[in-house]
Each structure stands twice: as structure tokens, then as C-alpha cells.
Amino acid sequence: MSEAAAATPARADRGGALKDAGITALIALGLFLPLIGLRTVQNIRNELVLETRWPLLAACVGAVVAVRLLGTLVVAPMLARRPAATLAARAAKSARRARLPRVLGPLAIGFAMTYPLLVIWLVGATGANKWIDNFGIQILIYVMLGLGLNIVVGLAGLLDLGYVAFYAVGAYSYALLAKTFGLSFWMLLPLAGILAAFWGILLGFPVLRLRGDYLAIVTLAFGEMIRLVLINWVPVTNGYAGVSGVPRPTFFGIAFNASDQGFAAIFGLAFSPTHRAFFLYYVILGIGRAWEALREDEIACRSLGINTTVTKLTAFAIGAMFGGIAGAFFAARQGFISPESFTFMESAVILSIVVLGGMGSQIGVAIAAIVMIGGTEILRELDLLRAVFGAAFDPTQYRMLIFGFGMVLIMVWRPRGLIASRQPSVSLHNGVPPAGDLVKEGRG
């Protein structure tokens, strides 16, 4: 009798899992049909023709159903059978998580310092430029952007959806001042940060009393205003055409070119574009590490007697300065900038880096930037996917779909981010637990 009773819930569970998988398949089909199953292309008469990709659509829906069944029939029962953790076990787990950033920090710094050398050792000097530039420099720029937004969102608790505006101010300040006045790379780096911080203070004053959704709307509007100014102020910004021929960074006045006065000729080296990538990589790495000290300043609250107006303006100014310096590095790396590089999607990507990494965690921000930005670049190199889905398959077109899926997983698995713990600046090591009658659960 007991065996029959045990078999009935098992069959009911399997039936419920199949029903749940069927509903999941319908939802996935509705989402993926316009995104993956249908595609518009131009034929030889320049007419739009609707193409269908049923095998790819079926593969995506099947993968979603398989993951859902795996979670319902395998993962969920395993979690249910796992014994509940005691208070001491949860405390020990929290302590291990708190130690994780201290362990990962030195390892991450060591890897970042040796990354260009490892790339040259693995792929040679000829192919190293792509890996140092696209993976190293670009990821470090987004790490700096993430750290800057982390000050505003993660520490100050101010939701900023227009952070890309400070990124644009830094980039255009560097490009226009370098082309118009011939200022050097080292002079323009602090200038770009100062100008972006000035705009951060200008944004901070009107929004001092705003929080939450209202603050998000105002900052979003500010980002769009800056982008529209860049588009329509054609005599200065050149509008949609952008600013080209931005002077590249130099090694204290020595250009990284193949001339007799270039870096390679002066130091007796064979010319290689990797020299400039090396220089820019280590400059970004050094400046980013130096600015992290400011990120760790305590964002105080009114209960401590600190002026919250000054505190909010400081958060906006320091965060904007990070964005401005990152924009200067972006302009120096690209040599060309345009308003299309500073859309709302950039703000969304930077905010996603902060949320995925864990608000208030600098190690988490760095890991999330590596995963999101480095993952996009790795997608370009995955020829295996083209072999499976066809030569015309472009995996980078699905990066936002992958990002969205990753965001959903993180919100379910770790709602506070990959590394959500942050050591307080001031803590009581031998704290006394509260009395049981002061705690709702009845224990200290």
C-alpha cells in the first residue's frame, strides 16, 4: 500500500513537470518565433523577403524545455532533500563568502598585470594586438565604468540610467581638445575627468530630493539630452559624422608609429601596433587601481550627522569622473567617436555589470565586466556555432538575448549579485548578539 502511495506522487510529479514543460515550451515559442524563427533579408531586387529558420527555432525551444525539465525533475528534488542549514552553518558560509573578495583580489590583480605577457607567449606578437585591445583594454574600460556607476548605484543607492552621458562628455572632451588645441594625452586624462565631474555636479543639484523611479527618469532624460546635443551641435561635434582622426596616446611625446622618431625606432625595437596596446592597457590598469581608493569612501547617511547634500553630489561627481576618464580612454583607443557609441544601451550594459557583479563589490563588477564584454568578443570567435547553424549564423546578434537569460538566472540564483558581500569600513570584531526577546524569531 505504501509503495503504491509513493508511486502516485512520483507519477503526479512527472505529470506536473511535463505540464510545466509544455507551458514553458509555448512561452519560449512565442518569444523566440519573432526573434529567431523569422528573419527579413534583402533579395537581389532590394526587396525585403521573410525567411524562416525552423530548425534553429526548434533547437532553442528544445533547449529551454530540457533545462526546465532538468530543474523540475532533478535539481528541485535534490534541493528539497538537502537538510536545512543551521544558524552556525549559515554564519560559516557567510564568513567564507566574505573572505572570497580578499582571496580573489590579489589573484585578479596578478592576472591583470601579466595578461599581455601571457597573450604574447601564447599567440605570439603578431596576433596579440587583438587579444590585448579587444579583450584587455575594452574590458578594463568597462570595469572602470562599472566602478564609477557602482559608487552612485551600489553605494549611494541612487539609480542612474543616464551614466553614458558622462562617458560621452569624457570622450568628446578628449577628442575635441586634442584636435583643436593639440593638448597631450596626459593633460587630457584629468581634464576629461574634471569636466565629467562638473556635469555630474550639475546633474546632482536638481535631483537632490529625488529617489527611485523619479531619479531614474530624470537621469535617463539627462543621458538623452547629452546625446541629442552631440547630434545637433554640428559645428562643434560634427553631428552624426562624429569626430575622426583623434590623436592617439603617446609615450611622453613619443608617438607609437613606424617613423624614425617613433617609439620602436628610438628604443631599437621592431615596429608593432602591440606597443600602443601595451601602453594603453597598463595606463588604464594603473589609473583604475588608483581610483578604487575613492570608490571605497563611505557613503554616509544623515543619521551619522553628515551632510547628505554634499554626499550625494560627491557620489555623482566621483562616479562621473570615472566615466569621463573611461571616455577619454575610449576616444584614445578608437581614434573615432560618434553619438552612436553613447546610446541608452550602453547605460543598460554598464548597469547590468553592476547588478550582476553585486552592488558595492568591486571584484564582482570586474568579474561581470569580463563575462559580459569578454563573452561578446568570444562569441565572434566561435566558429563551431557557424558549423552547427550554418555559415550565415552570427552569434553576436543574440548577445542581448544571452544577457537577458543571464540576468534572469542571476536574479533567481543570486539576487544580490555574483559577489554580494562587502566588508564594512568600520566593524565591531567582537560583537555581542542581541537578546532573544529583542529578535522577532526569538533567538539572538
Order of alpha helices (4+ residues) and beta strands (2+ residues): alpha-beta-beta-alpha-alpha-alpha-alpha-alpha-alpha-alpha-alpha-beta-alpha-alpha-alpha-beta-alpha-alpha-alpha-alpha-alpha
